[in-house]
C-alpha cells in the first residue's frame, strides 16, 4: 500500500528595511508542535523545504536498519 506524506506549515514572510533594498525573512510554524523555525533569507527557507523529503527517507532507513 502506498501512503501519501505531506507537511503542513504556516509560512510567514516579511521584509525588513526599505522596500527597495530591504532584506526578506521567513519563518515556518509547525501547527502540530507549535515549533517555529526562522530563516535569514529565502535561500535558507528553500533549502530547508528541499530537505524535508530527504529527512523523511533518512528516518525511514534508520528505522528499517535499526540505526
N, C-alpha and C positions, 0 to 999 in steps of 0.2 A: 504494500500500500504506500502510495506517495502522499506525504503530508506537506502542506504549504507552511513556510515560515515567513512571518512578517514582523516588522519592527514598527513601533508606534512612538513617536516623539513629538513634543511641542517644540518647534523651532522658532527662536526669536532672533531677528537680525536688526541691527541698528548701526547708525553712523555717528561717529564722534568727530567733533570739529566742524569746519565749514563744509558745505555741500560739494565744493569743487575738489578740495584736497583732503577731506576727512577720511579717516580710516573706518572700515567696516568691521564689525564684531558680530559674533553669533553665540548663541547658547542652545543646547538641547536639553530638554527635561523629559525624563522617563516618567510617564504618568503612573506606572505601576509601583516604582520605588521612590518617586519624587526626587531622584538624584539629578543634579544639573551639571553639565559639563560646559565649560566656557572655552571659546576659541578667539584668538587674537586676529584672525583674518579668515577669509573664505577658503583659502587653500587648506588650512588646518581642518576646517569643517568637512570639506570634501574628502580629505584623506581619512578622517575618522569614519565617515559614512562608507567609504570604499573598503574599510577593514571589517565591517560587520559580517559579511558572508564568510570571510576568511576566518574570523574568530569562531564562528559557529562550526565550521569544518574542523578546526583545530580541537575544539572542545569535544566534538563527536569522536575524533580519532583517539584522544586521550581516554575517553570513556570506554571505547572498544578495546583498547590495548591495556587499560588499567594504569596508565602513567599519569 
